[in-house]
Amino acid sequence: MSEENIRPSHYKAEGQKYECIDVIEDLCKFSKNDRFTDYNRFQAFKYIWRAGNKDCIIKDLTKARTFIDFAIQYEESKIND
């Protein structure tokens, strides 16, 4: 598998100091959330990070919002149970 398939350029634009995966890895070290919430939170982060660099910015932001909604719904269900 090529380097481009493993580390696509839309996750590290030219001139950026960090790749998205590096930031997510660091965030995982300090998380106090459950895995499902964090999975959705980090998916949203990924789409916000790359917004407009792979797909249309509206498409990326909509995907991010979908994952945030999943996390919110899950957290609300824990309160309502």
Protein Blocks (a to p, Z undefined) as FASTA:
>chain_A
ZZklmmcfklocghiabdfklmmmmmmmmpcbdfklmmmmmmmmmmmmmgoklmcfklmm
mmmmmmmmmmmmmmmmmmmZZ
